[in-house]
Amino acid sequence: MTSDERSARAPDTIVLIHGLWLTAASWEHWVERYAEQGYHVIARSWPGMEGDIEQLRADPSAITGLGVEDIVVVDTGDAVLVTTKARAQEVKGIVEVLSAGGRTDLL
């Protein structure tokens, strides 16, 4: 098979799917990168979460009824940690690993 034949059969669409606690804006640089390479890129928001992150923070009603229970959210301004109550104590382990690796800049 020649490279032209491979190119003709290669997929030309990339679909980027983000997690529930992110918006499609998390893909913006990847969308640009792949679009510049000639791909058709699809990166959509979850229904009801089409606004930017500032809008969602100002009015979180789009995500308040999602049915998620027993969640712990720690927002430090520069990072957000989301975990279940059952696993919240594991955060201590993350802190210990970062400390042992000398990454106190991340703490």
N, C-alpha and C positions, 0 to 999 in steps of 0.2 A: 504494500500500500504506500503510495507516495504521500509526501507531506501535504500536498494540495487536497488529496482525497481525505486525509485525516482532518484537515481544517474544515472541509465541507461537512463532515459528520460530527464535528465537535459541538458541544452545547454552547449556545450563545447567550443564555440567560442565567443569571445568578440570583437566587432568592435568599435574602438575609433575614433571619428570624431572631428576634431578641427575646430576652427573658421578661417575665411579667413585671419586674420592678425597674425596667428600663424603658426608654422611648426609642422610636426609630431614629432619633437624632444620634444615638450612640453609633450608628453605622455611617454617618455622613462622610467621613473621610474615606471609608472603604468604597462607598458608592462612587465617589469621585474617581478613586484609583481605578476601579474596574471599568467604569464608563469610559475613561480615557483610553483604555485598552480595547474598546470596541464592544464590550459586553452590555447587554440590556440588564439592568440591575433593579430588583424589586426589594424595597425595604419599607414595609408598612407598619403603622402603629396598631396596637390592640384597639378594638372598637371602644370608643369613649375616651381614648387617651391620645387623640390626634394633636393636642396642643403641645407646646414646648414644656420643658420641665418646670419653668417658673410659673406657668399657668396652672400646672397640676399641683404645685406646692401651695399656691394661693387658694385654689379650690380643689381639694382632693376628693370631692364627691364622686368623681368617676371611678375611683378605686375603693371607696369605703364599703361597698356592698359586694365585694368579690368572694366573700365566704371563706376567707382565710382566717384560721383561728390559731391561737397560741403562738403568735409571732412576736419576736423581740426585734425592735429596730433601734439601732444606735446611729445617730446622725451627728457627726463631729464638725460639720461645716465643709470639710474637704474630703470626707469619705462617708459612706453609708454601709453599715453592716446589717444584714437581714438574716435571721436564723429562727429556728423554732425554740420555744422555751425548753424543750427536752434536751437541746444541744447547746444551750447558752453557756454552760460551764466549759465547753470546749474552747471558748474564746481565750481562756487562760492558757491553753496549750499553744495557741497561735502566738500569743504574747511571749511565751517562753522560747519558742523556736526563733522568733524574730530577735529577741534579746540575745540568745546564744549565738546567733549568726552575726551579731554586731549591727543589726539593722534598727537601732533605736530611733533613727530618723523616721521610721514608719509607725512608731508608737505614739 
